[in-house]
Amino acid sequence: RRLPKIPKGTRDFTPEEMA
């Protein structure tokens, strides 16, 4: 899947998955 710019500390989790 496409990975948007992720903040440091996160691995390959997208904002939607972290919500």
mmCIF file as Biopython writes it, N, C-alpha, C and O atoms, coordinates in Angstrom:
data_model
#
loop_
_atom_site.group_PDB
_atom_site.id
_atom_site.type_symbol
_atom_site.label_atom_id
_atom_site.label_alt_id
_atom_site.label_comp_id
_atom_site.label_asym_id
_atom_site.label_entity_id
_atom_site.label_seq_id
_atom_site.pdbx_PDB_ins_code
_atom_site.Cartn_x
_atom_site.Cartn_y
_atom_site.Cartn_z
_atom_site.occupancy
_atom_site.B_iso_or_equiv
_atom_site.auth_seq_id
_atom_site.auth_asym_id
_atom_site.pdbx_PDB_model_num
ATOM 1  N N  . ARG A ? 1  ? 0.844  -1.202 0.000  1.0 0.0 1  A 1 
ATOM 2  C CA . ARG A ? 1  ? 0.000  0.000  0.000  1.0 0.0 1  A 1 
ATOM 3  C C  . ARG A ? 1  ? 0.878  1.250  0.000  1.0 0.0 1  A 1 
ATOM 4  O O  . ARG A ? 1  ? 2.052  1.201  0.366  1.0 0.0 1  A 1 
ATOM 5  N N  . ARG A ? 2  ? 0.300  2.342  -0.407 1.0 0.0 2  A 1 
ATOM 6  C CA . ARG A ? 2  ? 1.084  3.581  -0.423 1.0 0.0 2  A 1 
ATOM 7  C C  . ARG A ? 2  ? 1.308  4.054  1.001  1.0 0.0 2  A 1 
ATOM 8  O O  . ARG A ? 2  ? 0.427  3.944  1.854  1.0 0.0 2  A 1 
ATOM 9  N N  . LEU A ? 3  ? 2.489  4.579  1.243  1.0 0.0 3  A 1 
ATOM 10 C CA . LEU A ? 3  ? 2.765  5.100  2.576  1.0 0.0 3  A 1 
ATOM 11 C C  . LEU A ? 3  ? 2.999  6.599  2.507  1.0 0.0 3  A 1 
ATOM 12 O O  . LEU A ? 3  ? 3.979  7.055  1.918  1.0 0.0 3  A 1 
ATOM 13 N N  . PRO A ? 4  ? 2.093  7.370  3.113  1.0 0.0 4  A 1 
ATOM 14 C CA . PRO A ? 4  ? 2.268  8.820  3.149  1.0 0.0 4  A 1 
ATOM 15 C C  . PRO A ? 4  ? 3.430  9.161  4.060  1.0 0.0 4  A 1 
ATOM 16 O O  . PRO A ? 4  ? 4.020  8.270  4.672  1.0 0.0 4  A 1 
ATOM 17 N N  . LYS A ? 5  ? 3.766  10.435 4.159  1.0 0.0 5  A 1 
ATOM 18 C CA . LYS A ? 5  ? 4.862  10.820 5.054  1.0 0.0 5  A 1 
ATOM 19 C C  . LYS A ? 5  ? 4.476  10.463 6.476  1.0 0.0 5  A 1 
ATOM 20 O O  . LYS A ? 5  ? 3.490  10.974 7.007  1.0 0.0 5  A 1 
ATOM 21 N N  . ILE A ? 6  ? 5.258  9.580  7.094  1.0 0.0 6  A 1 
ATOM 22 C CA . ILE A ? 6  ? 4.926  9.169  8.451  1.0 0.0 6  A 1 
ATOM 23 C C  . ILE A ? 6  ? 5.858  9.832  9.446  1.0 0.0 6  A 1 
ATOM 24 O O  . ILE A ? 6  ? 7.059  9.943  9.197  1.0 0.0 6  A 1 
ATOM 25 N N  . PRO A ? 7  ? 5.312  10.278 10.579 1.0 0.0 7  A 1 
ATOM 26 C CA . PRO A ? 7  ? 6.112  10.929 11.603 1.0 0.0 7  A 1 
ATOM 27 C C  . PRO A ? 7  ? 7.116  9.965  12.191 1.0 0.0 7  A 1 
ATOM 28 O O  . PRO A ? 7  ? 6.907  8.752  12.150 1.0 0.0 7  A 1 
ATOM 29 N N  . LYS A ? 8  ? 8.203  10.481 12.739 1.0 0.0 8  A 1 
ATOM 30 C CA . LYS A ? 8  ? 9.220  9.617  13.335 1.0 0.0 8  A 1 
ATOM 31 C C  . LYS A ? 8  ? 8.603  8.851  14.491 1.0 0.0 8  A 1 
ATOM 32 O O  . LYS A ? 8  ? 7.768  9.388  15.219 1.0 0.0 8  A 1 
ATOM 33 N N  . GLY A ? 9  ? 9.008  7.601  14.663 1.0 0.0 9  A 1 
ATOM 34 C CA . GLY A ? 9  ? 8.457  6.812  15.760 1.0 0.0 9  A 1 
ATOM 35 C C  . GLY A ? 9  ? 7.456  5.807  15.215 1.0 0.0 9  A 1 
ATOM 36 O O  . GLY A ? 9  ? 7.265  4.732  15.785 1.0 0.0 9  A 1 
ATOM 37 N N  . THR A ? 10 ? 6.818  6.164  14.105 1.0 0.0 10 A 1 
ATOM 38 C CA . THR A ? 10 ? 5.867  5.233  13.515 1.0 0.0 10 A 1 
ATOM 39 C C  . THR A ? 10 ? 6.589  4.373  12.501 1.0 0.0 10 A 1 
ATOM 40 O O  . THR A ? 10 ? 7.572  4.809  11.902 1.0 0.0 10 A 1 
ATOM 41 N N  . ARG A ? 11 ? 6.121  3.175  12.305 1.0 0.0 11 A 1 
ATOM 42 C CA . ARG A ? 11 ? 6.787  2.278  11.366 1.0 0.0 11 A 1 
ATOM 43 C C  . ARG A ? 11 ? 6.121  2.409  10.008 1.0 0.0 11 A 1 
ATOM 44 O O  . ARG A ? 11 ? 6.438  3.326  9.250  1.0 0.0 11 A 1 
ATOM 45 N N  . ASP A ? 12 ? 5.207  1.510  9.692  1.0 0.0 12 A 1 
ATOM 46 C CA . ASP A ? 12 ? 4.546  1.627  8.386  1.0 0.0 12 A 1 
ATOM 47 C C  . ASP A ? 12 ? 3.056  1.831  8.594  1.0 0.0 12 A 1 
ATOM 48 O O  . ASP A ? 12 ? 2.229  1.416  7.782  1.0 0.0 12 A 1 
ATOM 49 N N  . PHE A ? 13 ? 2.732  2.491  9.718  1.0 0.0 13 A 1 
ATOM 50 C CA . PHE A ? 13 ? 1.332  2.713  10.023 1.0 0.0 13 A 1 
ATOM 51 C C  . PHE A ? 13 ? 0.871  4.034  9.437  1.0 0.0 13 A 1 
ATOM 52 O O  . PHE A ? 13 ? 1.511  5.070  9.618  1.0 0.0 13 A 1 
ATOM 53 N N  . THR A ? 14 ? -0.247 3.981  8.733  1.0 0.0 14 A 1 
ATOM 54 C CA . THR A ? 14 ? -0.790 5.206  8.157  1.0 0.0 14 A 1 
ATOM 55 C C  . THR A ? 14 ? -1.690 5.864  9.191  1.0 0.0 14 A 1 
ATOM 56 O O  . THR A ? 14 ? -2.142 5.202  10.125 1.0 0.0 14 A 1 
ATOM 57 N N  . PRO A ? 15 ? -1.958 7.155  9.039  1.0 0.0 15 A 1 
ATOM 58 C CA . PRO A ? 15 ? -2.826 7.884  9.976  1.0 0.0 15 A 1 
ATOM 59 C C  . PRO A ? 15 ? -4.158 7.174  10.182 1.0 0.0 15 A 1 
ATOM 60 O O  . PRO A ? 15 ? -4.727 7.208  11.273 1.0 0.0 15 A 1 
ATOM 61 N N  . GLU A ? 16 ? -4.647 6.533  9.128  1.0 0.0 16 A 1 
ATOM 62 C CA . GLU A ? 16 ? -5.935 5.849  9.239  1.0 0.0 16 A 1 
ATOM 63 C C  . GLU A ? 16 ? -5.816 4.653  10.170 1.0 0.0 16 A 1 
ATOM 64 O O  . GLU A ? 16 ? -6.734 4.356  10.935 1.0 0.0 16 A 1 
ATOM 65 N N  . GLU A ? 17 ? -4.668 3.962  10.099 1.0 0.0 17 A 1 
ATOM 66 C CA . GLU A ? 17 ? -4.501 2.772  10.930 1.0 0.0 17 A 1 
ATOM 67 C C  . GLU A ? 17 ? -4.273 3.156  12.388 1.0 0.0 17 A 1 
ATOM 68 O O  . GLU A ? 17 ? -4.614 2.403  13.300 1.0 0.0 17 A 1 
ATOM 69 N N  . MET A ? 18 ? -3.692 4.335  12.596 1.0 0.0 18 A 1 
ATOM 70 C CA . MET A ? 18 ? -3.389 4.763  13.958 1.0 0.0 18 A 1 
ATOM 71 C C  . MET A ? 18 ? -4.619 5.357  14.626 1.0 0.0 18 A 1 
ATOM 72 O O  . MET A ? 18 ? -4.684 5.450  15.852 1.0 0.0 18 A 1 
ATOM 73 N N  . ALA A ? 19 ? -5.601 5.761  13.811 1.0 0.0 19 A 1 
ATOM 74 C CA . ALA A ? 19 ? -6.801 6.378  14.356 1.0 0.0 19 A 1 
ATOM 75 C C  . ALA A ? 19 ? -7.566 5.389  15.218 1.0 0.0 19 A 1 
ATOM 76 O O  . ALA A ? 19 ? -8.614 5.730  15.767 1.0 0.0 19 A 1 
#
